Structure formats: structure tokens, C-alpha cells
Amino acid sequence: KEGDLIACIKCVDSSKLLKDTLRKLKASVFFSATLTPIEYYVKCLGGNDDTPIMKLESPFPKENCLTIVRTDISTRYKDRINSYNEIAKTIDIVTKKKVGNYLVFFSSYQYLEEVYSRMNFDPSIRYIKQTRDMEDKDKNKFLSYFDVDPSKTTVGFAVLGGIFSEGIDFYSDKLIGAIVVGVGLPQIS
């Protein structure tokens, strides 16, 4: 304000801080379903070439995985305004194919809101969305809609890098589909 300069310092390489902390411990175990390439993350987490690693195969049958990529829709920031309706139609088509629970991830709240506002809301489907100001009770309520063996489809709209994109386990058929709209890179700022 009025000529003041505000600076933000971020820790880009936390490996030294983690290594110093881990040296004080007798043992530590890190696990994740997404840390690849593993060698890179071992170094980021303070490890080195001698750090023991274990990679386990996925317990999910490969024939149960279907990946569909729409290359005809540009999700670049400058093109987004032209993508909202087509993405809403795609979500509608995918989530009506099979009763179950789906999560749709967007790179920003603004993108989420634009597509959400263009959805053709089917009364037989429950639509829920992440908001910027969710508290723990709101998060728990959101997750409570993802039932095992659901009789009604639930479509959850969320933000990549947000509270619903990491660290939540959906066992059994609590989640049967995920749609990722664009890449999870923050805007230049």
C-alpha cells in the first residue's frame, strides 16, 4: 500500500530442512500413491542414492481402468471461455453412463464455477462442490455423500491441489470416476 513492497519467500528445495529433521529420528517411513519419479522425490524428501525404497504394484486390476482424453477442447487460460459448455456436456455424458460417485477437478475455483453454472442438472443426480471457505464440518459433509454401493450418482466438483485432491482414500466403489479438466498449474502471478 502506498509504495510499500510485499515479498513472499517460498521454500523451493526443502530437502536440507527435511534431512536435518530426519537425522534426529530413529526411523521414518514415507508412502504415497503418486510420488513418481521416485528418485526425484527421494532427494526432495532429504534422501540420497542409498535410501531404501520399495515400489508396490497397484492392487487395482488394469482392466478396470479406462482413460479418456479429449484433445479437441483447449483448457488454456485464454481459451477457457470457449470450453465451459463443452466440458459441462462431457461431465453430463460421463456421469450418466453408470450410477456411482465421481469427482471432477478444475485448476481454479473460477473455472469450476463457470462450468458448474452451465451444467444440465439432472434431478436423479446429486451435485456438490468445493468452496473456498470450507471448514472441517463442510469437508466431512462433502465426503459423506460418497457412499459404498450408491443407489444415486454423486458428482463432486473440486479444485486440483485442494483438500479433496490429495490424502483421501475412497475404498471399494466410493469413487468410480475422476475427471480432470486441464492441468493443475497455478496462474502466473
Secondary structure, DSSP 8 states (H G I E B T S, - for coil): -TT--------S--HHHHHHHHHTSS------S---SHHHHHHHTT--TT--------SS-GGG-------SS--SGGGGGGTHHHHHHHHHHHHTSSSSEEEEEESSHHHHHHHHTT----TTEEEEE--TT--HHHHHHHHHT--SS-SSEEEEEEETTSTTSSS----TTS--EEEE-S-------
